[in-house]
Amino acid sequence: MIYVKTAIRRLRAAGVGIGVVIAAVVQAQDAAPRRLPTIQLTAGMHLIRAAVAAAPTEHMVGLMHRTEMGANEGMLFVYEAPQKHCFWMRNTLLPLTIAFVDDDGRIVNLADMQPRTETSHCSARPVRFALEMNQGWFAKRGIKPGFQLRGAPFKPAPAK
């Protein structure tokens, strides 16, 4: 659920000492969930209300400590540039499915993630977006890799 390795690399590259990095990670993990801005996405006829995690600290906290999430709610992780992203579920109490998403909203790959685990779930190739939903949300709607999500953060595919 969080991509700690990227955040640590960015902080270290900025000259931040490892002690400060560790303190930031611990503080982020212990932080109470806070309200993030939300946007509406569509998956065909299905509406998604997604909280937007755009800052590194928001990426680190993600959906940690939440005990429930609405049926059509999720979290969209937005990154500055495409890269291979990996997520885990430490301190995350809900079973989730993550969709790794291209700039145009096309799903690259999906992964089911179990609560309170440190197993890495990675994008198959560099992406700028990851969308976490309740586990099974995509499967119940027949949404698979190659499906295109729509919404403000995604660039329209070039016309042919």
C-alpha positions, -999 to +999 in steps of 0.1 A: +000+000+000+029+023+004+060+028-016+085+034+011+116+026-011+109+055-035+102+079-007+134+069+011+155+073-021+140+108-027+147+119+008+183+105+008+189+121-026+178+154-011+206+149+015+183+139+044+200+117+069+188+081+075+177+089+110+154+116+097+141+093+070+133+065+096+116+091+119+094+103+089+084+068+080+075+059+116+055+092+120+037+086+087+028+050+097+015+061+131-004+091+118-042+090+120-060+088+087-068+123+074-092+136+048-077+138+013-093+155-017-115+132-037-122+128-075-147+109-095-134+082-119-154+059-141-148+023-151-173+019-179-207+025-162-193+022-127-185+053-107-155+054-083-150+080-056-112+081-051-092+099-024-061+114-040-027+106-025-003+129-043+024+138-018+051+114-005+037+114+030+002+106+016+018+078-003+034+064+028+001+065+049-023+055+021-052+034+036-034+024+067-055+019+099-088+022+080-114-004+091-139+002+063-142+017+029-174+023+009-183-002-019-173+023-047-146+041-028-108+038-033-075+056-032-057+069-063-019+073-059-005+099-082+032+101-089+052+128-107+067+105-134+062+070-145+083+044-127+079+009-114+059+012-081+056-015-054+031-015-025+028-035+006+001-038+033+018-032+067-007-016+090-035-019+064-065-037+078-086-041+046-080-066+019-074-046-013-069-050-050-045-026-067-047-015-103-015-001-118-026+025-144-009+042-174-012+079-181-042+073-204-061+054-177-054+019-191-049-007-164-015-024-168-019-051-141-039-059-110-028-075-077-048-087-047-032-077-015-038-092+019-040-071+051-011-067+074+015-083+051+048-070+038+046-088+004+055-065-024+030-060-052+046-042-082+036-026-114+045-047-145+061-016-161+065+021-152+032+038-144+022+072-128-010+059-111-022+032-088-058+027-077-066+007-046-102-006-042-118-032-019-106-066-028-126-082-056-141-049-069-124-051-103-131-089-106-168-085-098-172-060-127-151-080-152-124-053-152-090-067-163-057-054-176-062-034-207-095-018-195-094+020-196-105+041-166-117+076-172-113+108-151-095+141-148-060+128-140-058+105-171-047+119-205-070+109-234-055+083-257-042+098-290-068+097-318-060+072-346 
